[in-house]
Amino acid sequence: MDLDDDAWPAAPRAPRMSGEQRREQILAAALTVFAEGGYAGTTTDQVARAAGVSQPYVVRLFGSKQRLFLDLYRYATGRVLAAMAAVEPGPDAVERTGRAYVALMADRDLLRVVMHGFTSGDPEVGALARHTLGEVFRLFRARVDGDDPDGDETSRRFVADGMLINVLLSSDGFAHAGEDAGFDALLRCFAPEVVAAASGTAAGATA
């Protein structure tokens, strides 16, 4: 039997990705790239290389780096807000919302991108970041309404603690416990499950 190459059937081609699938692929790559480099330090060429597409294709889909980051930021903050919205109001809403946030900490890139929105220097990104912060406060406040006589202060503390946790995650702070007495005292202010989740996230990021 002649075993020429022509005698073998051609390997099936992988199905072509739709425009929406390509868009999701690029956003997934952008999450990692922007998390690492921030808004100012990231280029569309870096995102394109990470996604395995050409830079002109990224620009054709999103228009500009700003529009790409805005779409990415809506995706990232949408996940945060959806996690909070899924919590039903009730006497234990504070604890359940906290657990929902701890679960989000597993995606370190997601929270780093959220933080980059507050330091981007872009007016549109900044407006979206402020809106997100207000929505976090509103959603949390609605879940403790009627069950906490000091709901505004409880909600403010929740937002403040969440922002501090994001700062510590973004700076790999939880990976440096034991290096500074004052910093260790700050870490002890958090619940053990928060420190454990954050430490695991930091360890995974530096492994």
Backbone as numpy.savetxt, mean C-alpha at the origin, in Angstrom:
# Nx Ny Nz CAx CAy CAz Cx Cy Cz
11.82 -42.69 -38.85 10.97 -41.50 -38.85 11.85 -40.26 -38.85
11.53 -39.31 -39.72 12.30 -38.08 -39.80 11.91 -37.16 -38.66
12.89 -36.83 -37.86 12.61 -36.00 -36.69 12.98 -34.55 -36.95
12.69 -34.06 -38.16 12.93 -32.65 -38.45 12.11 -31.78 -37.51
12.58 -30.58 -37.36 11.81 -29.64 -36.54 10.40 -29.48 -37.05
10.25 -29.57 -38.40 8.92 -29.37 -38.98 7.96 -30.47 -38.59
8.50 -31.62 -38.12 7.62 -32.74 -37.79 6.92 -32.54 -36.46
7.38 -31.61 -35.68 6.80 -31.38 -34.36 5.84 -30.20 -34.41
4.72 -30.33 -33.74 3.77 -29.22 -33.74 4.34 -28.02 -33.01
4.01 -26.86 -33.50 4.50 -25.64 -32.87 3.89 -25.50 -31.47
4.70 -24.99 -30.56 4.20 -24.78 -29.19 3.09 -23.75 -29.22
2.03 -23.99 -28.46 0.93 -23.02 -28.46 1.39 -21.69 -27.89
0.92 -20.65 -28.53 1.27 -19.31 -28.05 0.44 -18.96 -26.82
1.08 -18.23 -25.93 0.34 -17.76 -24.75 -0.73 -16.78 -25.21
-1.90 -16.85 -24.62 -2.96 -15.92 -25.01 -2.55 -14.48 -24.78
-2.93 -13.62 -25.69 -2.60 -12.21 -25.56 -3.37 -11.60 -24.39
-2.67 -10.75 -23.66 -3.31 -10.08 -22.53 -4.17 -8.94 -23.04
-5.31 -8.75 -22.39 -6.17 -7.63 -22.74 -5.55 -6.33 -22.22
-6.07 -5.21 -22.69 -5.57 -3.93 -22.21 -5.73 -3.77 -20.71
-6.85 -4.27 -20.17 -7.09 -4.17 -18.73 -6.11 -5.05 -17.96
-5.81 -6.24 -18.50 -4.84 -7.11 -17.84 -3.45 -6.48 -17.84
-3.08 -5.85 -18.96 -1.80 -5.16 -19.03 -1.75 -4.02 -18.01
-2.86 -3.32 -17.91 -2.94 -2.20 -16.97 -2.72 -2.70 -15.54
-3.38 -3.80 -15.19 -3.21 -4.36 -13.85 -1.78 -4.84 -13.63
-1.17 -5.41 -14.68 0.22 -5.86 -14.59 1.15 -4.68 -14.31
0.91 -3.58 -15.00 1.75 -2.40 -14.82 1.54 -1.79 -13.43
0.30 -1.75 -12.97 0.04 -1.21 -11.63 0.70 -2.07 -10.55
0.68 -3.39 -10.73 1.33 -4.28 -9.76 2.83 -4.01 -9.71
3.44 -3.82 -10.88 4.86 -3.50 -10.92 5.12 -2.12 -10.33
4.24 -1.17 -10.64 4.41 0.20 -10.16 4.34 0.27 -8.64
3.53 -0.59 -8.04 3.42 -0.60 -6.57 4.78 -0.84 -5.93
5.50 -1.82 -6.45 6.82 -2.14 -5.90 7.84 -1.06 -6.21
7.82 -0.56 -7.45 8.82 0.42 -7.87 8.63 1.75 -7.15
7.39 2.23 -7.08 7.14 3.49 -6.38 7.35 3.35 -4.88
7.04 2.19 -4.32 7.28 1.98 -2.89 8.76 2.14 -2.58
9.61 1.66 -3.47 11.05 1.73 -3.26 11.61 3.12 -3.53
11.18 3.73 -4.64 11.79 4.98 -5.06 11.04 6.25 -4.73
9.78 6.12 -4.31 8.98 7.31 -4.06 8.50 7.94 -5.36
7.71 8.99 -5.23 7.15 9.63 -6.42 8.24 10.34 -7.22
9.04 11.16 -6.57 10.05 11.94 -7.28 11.17 11.07 -7.83
11.48 9.98 -7.14 12.63 9.16 -7.53 12.33 8.02 -8.47
11.10 7.94 -8.98 10.71 6.84 -9.86 10.38 7.38 -11.24
10.77 6.64 -12.27 10.48 7.02 -13.65 9.55 6.00 -14.29
8.87 6.42 -15.35 8.02 5.48 -16.08 8.85 4.39 -16.74
10.11 4.69 -17.06 10.98 3.67 -17.65 11.26 2.56 -16.64
11.48 2.90 -15.38 11.69 1.89 -14.34 10.45 1.01 -14.17
9.29 1.63 -14.19 8.04 0.87 -14.07 7.88 -0.05 -15.26
8.17 0.45 -16.46 8.04 -0.36 -17.67 8.95 -1.58 -17.62
10.20 -1.39 -17.20 11.12 -2.52 -17.12 10.63 -3.55 -16.10
10.12 -3.08 -14.97 9.62 -4.01 -13.96 8.40 -4.78 -14.45
7.59 -4.14 -15.30 6.38 -4.78 -15.82 6.64 -5.60 -17.08
7.84 -5.46 -17.66 8.16 -6.21 -18.88 7.50 -5.64 -20.12
7.28 -4.32 -20.13 6.68 -3.67 -21.30 7.56 -2.48 -21.66
7.23 -1.82 -22.76 8.01 -0.67 -23.19 7.54 0.59 -22.46
8.45 1.54 -22.34 8.09 2.80 -21.69 7.01 3.55 -22.47
7.08 3.60 -23.82 5.99 4.26 -24.54 4.63 3.61 -24.30
4.62 2.30 -24.06 3.35 1.62 -23.80 2.76 2.09 -22.46
3.62 2.27 -21.46 3.14 2.78 -20.16 2.54 4.17 -20.34
3.23 5.01 -21.10 2.73 6.37 -21.32 1.44 6.34 -22.11
1.33 5.43 -23.07 0.11 5.34 -23.87 -1.08 4.94 -23.00
-0.85 4.04 -22.03 -1.94 3.59 -21.17 -2.32 4.63 -20.11
-1.32 5.30 -19.54 -1.59 6.16 -18.39 -1.42 7.65 -18.68
-0.70 7.99 -19.73 -0.56 9.39 -20.11 0.68 10.07 -19.56
1.00 9.85 -18.30 2.16 10.49 -17.68 2.47 9.78 -16.37
3.63 10.11 -15.80 3.97 9.53 -14.49 2.96 9.96 -13.44
2.53 11.21 -13.51 1.57 11.69 -12.52 0.27 10.89 -12.58
-0.25 10.67 -13.81 -1.51 9.93 -13.94 -1.33 8.48 -13.50
-0.17 7.91 -13.79 0.12 6.54 -13.35 0.11 6.47 -11.83
0.78 7.41 -11.17 0.83 7.38 -9.71 -0.54 7.65 -9.11
-1.31 8.54 -9.71 -2.66 8.80 -9.20 -3.52 7.54 -9.27
-3.45 6.82 -10.40 -4.21 5.57 -10.51 -3.72 4.55 -9.48
-2.40 4.47 -9.32 -1.84 3.56 -8.33 -2.27 3.96 -6.92
-2.28 5.26 -6.65 -2.64 5.74 -5.31 -4.11 5.46 -5.02
-4.96 5.61 -6.02 -6.38 5.28 -5.83 -6.54 3.79 -5.52
-5.75 2.97 -6.21 -5.81 1.53 -5.95 -5.36 1.22 -4.52
-4.23 1.80 -4.11 -3.66 1.50 -2.79 -4.57 2.00 -1.68
-5.00 3.25 -1.77 -5.86 3.79 -0.72 -7.24 3.15 -0.76
-7.68 2.73 -1.94 -8.96 2.03 -2.03 -8.95 0.74 -1.23
-7.82 0.05 -1.23 -7.72 -1.18 -0.44 -7.79 -0.88 1.05
-7.15 0.19 1.47 -7.20 0.57 2.89 -8.62 0.92 3.30
-9.28 1.74 2.50 -10.63 2.17 2.84 -11.62 1.01 2.77
-11.43 0.11 1.82 -12.33 -1.05 1.72 -12.20 -1.94 2.94
-10.98 -2.10 3.45 -10.78 -2.92 4.65 -11.50 -2.31 5.84
-11.48 -0.99 5.93 -12.16 -0.33 7.04 -13.67 -0.38 6.87
-14.14 -0.17 5.64 -15.58 -0.17 5.38 -16.20 -1.53 5.66
-15.40 -2.59 5.56 -15.92 -3.95 5.78 -16.18 -4.24 7.26
-15.68 -3.40 8.14 -15.88 -3.60 9.58 -17.26 -3.09 9.97
-18.05 -3.93 10.58 -19.38 -3.54 11.03 -19.29 -2.71 12.31
-20.16 -1.69 12.46 -20.18 -0.93 13.71 -20.52 -1.83 14.89
-20.09 -1.44 16.07 -20.41 -2.22 17.26 -19.46 -1.93 18.40
-19.72 -2.48 19.56 -18.90 -2.20 20.74 -17.44 -2.57 20.57
-17.16 -3.60 19.77 -15.77 -4.03 19.58 -15.20 -3.56 18.25
-15.80 -2.50 17.67 -15.35 -2.02 16.36 -13.91 -1.53 16.39
-13.50 -0.95 17.52 -12.12 -0.47 17.61 -11.14 -1.62 17.44
-11.38 -2.72 18.15 -10.48 -3.87 18.06 -10.52 -4.50 16.67
-11.73 -4.61 16.09 -11.84 -5.26 14.78 -11.23 -4.40 13.68
-11.37 -3.09 13.79 -10.72 -2.21 12.81 -9.21 -2.29 12.95
-8.74 -2.37 14.18 -7.30 -2.53 14.40 -6.77 -3.80 13.78
-7.53 -4.90 13.91 -7.10 -6.16 13.31 -7.08 -6.06 11.78
-8.05 -5.34 11.22 -8.08 -5.16 9.77 -6.85 -4.40 9.30
-6.43 -3.41 10.09 -5.25 -2.64 9.73 -3.99 -3.48 9.86
-3.92 -4.27 10.91 -2.76 -5.15 11.09 -2.63 -6.09 9.89
-3.76 -6.58 9.37 -3.72 -7.46 8.20 -3.15 -6.73 6.99
-3.45 -5.44 6.85 -2.91 -4.66 5.74 -1.40 -4.50 5.83
-0.86 -4.57 7.04 0.57 -4.38 7.23 1.39 -5.46 6.54
0.75 -6.57 6.16 1.49 -7.63 5.46 1.97 -7.15 4.10
1.27 -6.16 3.52 1.69 -5.61 2.22 2.43 -4.31 2.47
3.71 -4.44 2.73 4.52 -3.27 3.08 4.57 -2.26 1.94
4.63 -2.73 0.70 4.68 -1.81 -0.44 3.42 -0.95 -0.50
2.29 -1.55 -0.20 1.03 -0.81 -0.22 1.08 0.38 0.73
1.50 0.14 1.96 1.52 1.21 2.95 2.60 2.24 2.64
3.70 1.82 2.06 4.74 2.78 1.69 4.26 3.71 0.58
3.52 3.16 -0.38 2.96 4.00 -1.44 1.97 5.01 -0.85
1.14 4.56 0.09 0.21 5.48 0.75 0.98 6.62 1.40
2.07 6.32 2.07 2.86 7.36 2.73 3.50 8.30 1.72
3.96 7.77 0.59 4.60 8.62 -0.42 3.64 9.69 -0.93
2.34 9.40 -0.88 1.38 10.40 -1.34 1.42 11.68 -0.52
1.78 11.58 0.74 1.82 12.75 1.62 3.10 13.58 1.42
4.08 13.03 0.74 5.35 13.74 0.55 5.68 13.95 -0.92
4.73 13.70 -1.81 5.02 13.76 -3.25 5.30 15.17 -3.73
4.68 16.17 -3.11 4.82 17.54 -3.59 3.92 17.87 -4.76
3.14 16.89 -5.24 2.21 17.12 -6.35 0.85 17.52 -5.78
0.26 18.63 -6.26 -1.01 19.09 -5.69 -2.14 18.09 -5.80
-2.27 17.41 -6.94 -3.36 16.44 -7.11 -3.16 15.22 -6.21
-1.93 14.76 -6.13 -1.65 13.63 -5.25 -1.89 14.03 -3.79
-1.45 15.22 -3.43 -1.65 15.69 -2.06 -3.12 15.79 -1.70
-3.94 16.27 -2.64 -5.38 16.37 -2.38 -5.99 14.99 -2.15
-5.54 14.01 -2.94 -6.05 12.65 -2.78 -5.59 12.05 -1.45
-4.35 12.35 -1.05 -3.84 11.85 0.23 -4.65 12.44 1.39
-4.93 13.73 1.32 -5.71 14.36 2.40 -7.13 13.80 2.44
-7.71 13.58 1.27 -9.05 12.99 1.21 -9.06 11.61 1.87
-8.03 10.83 1.59 -7.94 9.49 2.16 -7.85 9.55 3.68
-7.04 10.46 4.18 -6.90 10.60 5.64 -8.25 10.98 6.27
-8.96 11.88 5.61 -10.28 12.25 6.12 -11.26 11.10 6.09
-11.18 10.27 5.03 -12.07 9.12 4.93 -11.76 8.07 6.00
-10.49 7.89 6.30 -10.12 6.96 7.37 -10.75 7.43 8.68
-10.64 8.72 8.96 -11.24 9.26 10.18 -12.76 9.08 10.17
-13.39 9.41 9.04 -14.85 9.34 8.95 -15.35 7.91 9.12
-14.70 6.97 8.42 -15.13 5.58 8.50 -14.96 5.02 9.91
-13.82 5.32 10.51 -13.60 4.82 11.87 -14.60 5.45 12.84
-14.81 6.76 12.69 -15.74 7.46 13.59 -17.14 6.87 13.47
-17.56 6.52 12.27 -18.90 5.96 12.07 -19.04 4.60 12.73
-17.93 3.87 12.83 -18.01 2.53 13.40 -18.02 2.54 14.93
-17.55 3.60 15.53 -17.59 3.68 17.00 -18.68 4.63 17.47
-19.43 5.22 16.54 -20.48 6.18 16.90 -21.51 5.53 17.82
-21.79 6.16 18.93 -22.78 5.64 19.86 -22.22 4.67 20.87
-21.05 4.11 20.58 -20.44 3.15 21.51 -19.24 3.74 22.23
-18.89 4.97 21.90 -17.74 5.62 22.53 -18.11 7.08 22.79
-18.25 7.47 24.05 -18.64 8.85 24.36 -17.59 9.87 23.92
-16.40 9.42 23.65 -15.32 10.32 23.22 -14.83 9.87 21.85
-15.79 9.67 20.94 -15.47 9.07 19.64 -14.51 9.88 18.80
-14.61 11.22 18.83 -13.71 12.04 18.03 -12.26 11.83 18.46
-12.02 11.82 19.77 -10.65 11.64 20.27 -10.15 10.23 19.99
-11.02 9.24 20.15 -10.64 7.86 19.84 -10.27 7.73 18.37
-11.06 8.37 17.52 -10.81 8.31 16.07 -9.52 9.03 15.71
-9.28 10.17 16.35 -8.03 10.90 16.09 -6.83 10.06 16.48
-6.91 9.38 17.62 -5.79 8.54 18.06 -5.57 7.39 17.09
-6.66 6.82 16.57 -6.52 5.72 15.62 -5.78 6.19 14.36
-6.19 7.35 13.84 -5.53 7.88 12.64 -4.07 8.19 12.94
-3.81 8.83 14.09 -2.43 9.18 14.44 -1.56 7.95 14.62
-2.09 6.93 15.29 -1.32 5.70 15.49 -1.04 5.02 14.15
-2.05 5.02 13.27 -1.85 4.41 11.96 -0.77 5.11 11.16
-0.76 6.44 11.20 0.27 7.18 10.48 1.65 6.91 11.07
1.73 6.84 12.40 3.02 6.55 13.03 3.51 5.15 12.65
2.61 4.19 12.63 2.99 2.83 12.23 3.50 2.85 10.79
2.82 3.60 9.91 3.26 3.69 8.52 4.66 4.28 8.42
4.92 5.32 9.21 6.25 5.93 9.21 7.30 4.91 9.65
7.00 4.17 10.70 7.96 3.18 11.21 8.18 2.06 10.20
7.11 1.64 9.52 7.26 0.61 8.49 8.08 1.14 7.32
7.80 2.37 6.90 8.49 2.94 5.74 9.98 3.10 6.00
10.34 3.31 7.26 11.76 3.51 7.60 12.40 2.25 8.18
11.70 1.10 8.06 12.20 -0.16 8.62 12.45 -0.06 10.12
11.68 0.78 10.78 11.90 1.01 12.20 11.76 -0.23 13.06
10.80 -1.09 12.72 10.56 -2.27 13.55 11.70 -3.29 13.43
12.52 -3.16 12.41 13.66 -4.07 12.25 14.85 -3.64 13.09
14.74 -2.50 13.77 15.88 -1.97 14.51 15.60 -1.86 16.01
14.69 -2.69 16.49 14.44 -2.72 17.93 15.71 -3.16 18.65
15.94 -2.59 19.83 17.11 -2.95 20.62 18.34 -2.11 20.33
18.23 -1.14 19.42 19.40 -0.32 19.07 19.41 1.02 19.79
18.25 1.45 20.29 18.18 2.77 20.91 17.11 2.73 22.00
17.46 3.19 23.19 16.55 3.07 24.33 15.28 3.89 24.13
15.42 5.12 23.63 14.26 5.95 23.41 13.33 5.37 22.36
13.91 4.84 21.29 13.11 4.25 20.23 12.41 2.99 20.73
13.10 2.20 21.53 12.48 1.00 22.10 11.30 1.37 22.99
11.42 2.47 23.73 10.31 2.92 24.57 9.09 3.27 23.72
9.34 3.86 22.55 8.24 4.18 21.63 7.58 2.91 21.13
8.37 1.91 20.75 7.81 0.66 20.24 6.95 -0.03 21.29
7.30 0.13 22.55 6.54 -0.53 23.61 5.14 0.07 23.78
4.90 1.21 23.15 3.57 1.82 23.22 2.55 1.06 22.37
3.03 0.22 21.46 2.13 -0.50 20.57 1.77 -1.86 21.14
0.58 -2.33 20.77 0.14 -3.65 21.21 1.10 -4.71 20.67
1.31 -5.80 21.41 2.25 -6.84 20.97 1.96 -7.38 19.57
0.66 -7.53 19.23 0.34 -8.08 17.91 0.73 -7.12 16.79
0.69 -5.81 17.07 1.12 -4.83 16.08 2.62 -4.94 15.85
3.38 -4.99 16.94 4.84 -5.10 16.82 5.22 -6.41 16.14
4.52 -7.50 16.48 4.83 -8.80 15.87 4.57 -8.77 14.37
3.42 -8.20 13.98 3.09 -8.13 12.55 4.06 -7.24 11.81
4.38 -6.08 12.40 5.31 -5.16 11.76 6.71 -5.74 11.69
7.14 -6.42 12.73 8.47 -7.02 12.74 8.56 -8.12 11.69
7.51 -8.90 11.53 7.49 -9.92 10.49 7.53 -9.33 9.12
6.83 -8.20 8.92 6.84 -7.52 7.63 8.23 -6.99 7.33
8.86 -6.39 8.33 10.21 -5.85 8.13 11.20 -6.96 7.84
11.07 -8.08 8.55 11.98 -9.20 8.32 11.83 -9.74 6.91
10.57 -9.81 6.44 10.34 -10.30 5.08 10.91 -9.36 4.04
10.88 -8.06 4.34 11.38 -7.09 3.38 12.89 -7.09 3.30
13.56 -7.49 4.39 15.01 -7.44 4.42 15.65 -8.80 4.24
14.82 -9.84 4.08 15.37 -11.19 3.96 16.13 -11.35 2.65
